[in-house]
Amino acid sequence: MKPFVKLGVLILAGLLVASGAGTLATEKIAQKEDVECTVCHKKAGAKKLTDKGKYYETLRTFNGYDKLTEKFGNCLYCHKHKPGSKKLTKEGKRLAEVVRDMDGLFEWLQEGHTGPLE
């Protein structure tokens, strides 16, 4: 087999393994957290995440998500265009000055704050 063909076969094999690994990881997380895959993904097997999925991806827990959405609504209250975006809305920038990052937001919510920048 020619070297370029071997390289192509190896790359293809690697891509197939990597794509399958993502599905297995999603299934393992779903089993660990006792949730359906669609809690985090728009549809089973899809890469696109829901707001709750993006929260989990960032903090590796669902703890605090319900409290967060109760206080702020969906992720687009703070993030422009999509959950997890580095571009923040005016409200997101104000809140970021106080909490700095998602871990800080989680701590801020655990301290019992009932609304944005009270």
C-alpha positions as CSV (number, residue, x, y, z in Angstrom):
1,M,0.0,0.0,0.0
2,K,1.3,3.5,-0.9
3,P,2.4,5.7,2.0
4,F,-0.3,8.3,1.3
5,V,-3.0,5.7,1.2
6,K,-1.8,4.3,4.5
7,L,-1.9,7.7,6.0
8,G,-5.4,8.3,4.7
9,V,-6.6,5.0,6.2
10,L,-5.0,5.8,9.6
11,I,-6.6,9.3,9.6
12,L,-10.0,7.9,8.7
13,A,-9.7,5.2,11.4
14,G,-8.7,7.8,14.0
15,L,-11.7,10.0,13.1
16,L,-14.1,7.1,13.4
17,V,-12.7,6.1,16.8
18,A,-12.8,9.7,18.0
19,S,-16.4,10.2,16.9
20,G,-17.5,7.0,18.6
21,A,-15.6,8.0,21.8
22,G,-17.7,11.2,22.0
23,T,-20.9,9.2,21.9
24,L,-19.6,6.8,24.5
25,A,-18.6,9.7,26.8
26,T,-22.1,11.2,26.4
27,E,-23.7,7.9,27.3
28,K,-21.4,7.4,30.3
29,I,-22.2,10.9,31.6
30,A,-26.0,10.2,31.1
31,Q,-25.7,7.0,33.1
32,K,-23.6,8.7,35.8
33,E,-26.0,11.6,36.2
34,D,-29.1,9.4,35.7
35,V,-30.4,11.6,32.8
36,E,-31.3,11.1,29.2
37,C,-28.8,12.4,26.6
38,T,-31.3,15.0,25.4
39,V,-31.0,16.8,28.8
40,C,-27.7,18.1,27.5
41,H,-28.0,17.7,23.7
42,K,-30.6,19.2,21.3
43,K,-31.1,15.6,20.0
44,A,-29.5,12.3,20.9
45,G,-26.1,12.0,19.2
46,A,-25.9,15.7,18.3
47,K,-22.9,17.9,19.3
48,K,-25.0,21.0,19.9
49,L,-25.7,21.5,23.6
50,T,-28.8,22.8,25.4
51,D,-28.4,25.5,28.0
52,K,-28.3,22.8,30.7
53,G,-25.7,20.8,28.7
54,K,-23.5,23.9,28.4
55,Y,-23.8,24.5,32.2
56,Y,-22.7,20.9,32.8
57,E,-19.9,21.1,30.3
58,T,-18.6,24.2,32.2
59,L,-19.1,23.1,35.8
60,R,-19.3,19.3,35.5
61,T,-22.5,19.3,37.7
62,F,-26.2,20.1,37.3
63,N,-26.2,21.5,40.9
64,G,-27.3,25.1,40.8
65,Y,-28.7,25.1,37.3
66,D,-32.4,25.3,38.3
67,K,-31.6,28.1,40.7
68,L,-29.6,29.9,38.0
69,T,-32.5,29.7,35.4
70,E,-35.0,30.7,38.1
71,K,-33.0,33.9,38.7
72,F,-31.8,34.8,35.2
73,G,-33.9,32.8,32.7
74,N,-31.9,31.2,29.9
75,C,-28.1,31.6,29.2
76,L,-28.8,34.4,26.7
77,Y,-29.6,36.7,29.6
78,C,-25.8,37.0,30.1
79,H,-24.3,35.5,26.9
80,K,-24.7,36.9,23.4
81,H,-25.7,34.5,20.6
82,K,-25.2,31.2,22.3
83,P,-24.7,29.6,25.8
84,G,-21.0,29.8,26.9
85,S,-20.2,32.7,24.4
86,K,-17.3,34.9,25.6
87,K,-19.3,37.9,24.3
88,L,-21.6,39.0,27.1
89,T,-24.7,41.2,27.2
90,K,-24.8,44.4,29.2
91,E,-26.3,42.5,32.1
92,G,-23.7,39.7,31.7
93,K,-20.9,42.2,31.8
94,R,-22.2,43.8,35.0
95,L,-22.6,40.4,36.7
96,A,-19.2,39.2,35.5
97,E,-17.6,42.2,37.4
98,V,-19.1,40.7,40.6
99,V,-18.7,36.9,40.1
100,R,-15.9,36.8,37.5
101,D,-16.7,33.3,36.0
102,M,-19.2,30.5,36.2
103,D,-17.6,29.0,39.3
104,G,-17.9,32.4,40.9
105,L,-21.6,32.6,39.8
106,F,-22.2,29.1,41.3
107,E,-20.7,30.3,44.6
108,W,-22.7,33.5,44.5
109,L,-25.9,31.6,44.0
110,Q,-25.0,29.2,46.8
111,E,-24.6,32.2,49.1
112,G,-28.4,32.8,48.7
113,H,-28.6,35.8,46.4
114,T,-32.1,36.1,45.0
115,G,-31.5,38.1,41.9
116,P,-29.0,39.9,39.7
117,L,-26.6,42.2,41.6
118,E,-28.8,42.7,44.6
